[in-house]
Amino acid sequence: MTGTAAEAPRTAARRRTRGRAWGLVGCGVVLAAPATLLAVRLTGLDAGTPFAMPMVFFPWSTALGVLVLGVMVAVPALRPWWAVAVVAALVAAQVALLLPRFTAESRYVPPESARLRVATVNTDGGRADPHALVDLVRTGRIDVLAVEQTPSRGLDALDKAGLGALMPYRELRPEYDSSIYSRHPLSHAGTTRIDTAWPQTTAQVTVGGRRVELVAVHTYYPLGDPKRWTRDMAALTSLAGRSGPDTVFLGDFNASLDHTPMRRLLAAGLTDTHDALGRGWARTWPVGHTLVPPLIQLDHVLYGSGLAGVSVAERTLPGTDHRAVVAVLALLPT
């Protein structure tokens, strides 16, 4: 009886030790993904590699790290100081990388500055509801619209829905996957001659007496060929470096703000409107699925140093798997 009574506490202690060990192992397994993505984010290993696809989930992995840290702090058995310190360091590094995009830039925009209202949407092969898109242009008083992945039948449907009356000026390139519509006359319209999977459509529009260069972007996608996608982004970076301050790149970049090629593009002299306005975790894809909400941002409006972001929003259109991005940009005094 005495031996049995003495053995009971030791058995309970061994069970607690095993439970603690398994709990820590479980936390380690869950944190493997956030730790890997942090390493990729810091080293740039997503450029041209299969890591490009999972990199879009970096913000979600940060949320996962915060959740695990909360569990460890709440459960005494999972609170060895070294484990909490390691996880806290991981989470702190992730948060430090994400925090700036939730803080709006403090940039003064004179109220008399000319405004340019732009929108972009990937119509998913022309499946977007044309009447809903035309209504977006009308109610949002959009000046420039870029559409991606829109074949000729999709462009015809937009005209039948009344887009021609609102935006009579256009540079349509259905064979190259992107087109530009405008309320105002376009000049120097055409396509780029850079190393992208297909040419990007370009044009210039005059606003407030200044010519703004427009580039309607649709890159290759990293899931299909991460090297081809990286070359597309590198070509856009080269183009941005040669562009003036009054430049707008808008469209489906198939890239998030955590991708190394996107950060290089921004470093070439462009600013992401969502990032500048403290909305750097907007989600534009996928939509149209009952059980899956929008998870990542692939669609962006980028602008040069001669402009500033005033507002930005996402709009859901029936039929397409991308949300439209609508932005108001101001032309800063020269």
PyMOL commands that set and color helices and strands:
alter all, ss='L'
color gray80, all
select helices_A, chain A and resi 2-43+50-52+54-74+76-78+81-102+130-139+152-160+163-166+174-176+226-242+260-267+273-276
alter helices_A, ss='H'
color red, helices_A
select strands_A, chain A and resi 115-122+144-148+169-171+178-182+186-191+201-207+210-218+247-252+271-272+299-303+307-315+324-331
alter strands_A, ss='S'
color yellow, strands_A
deselect
rebuild
show_as cartoon
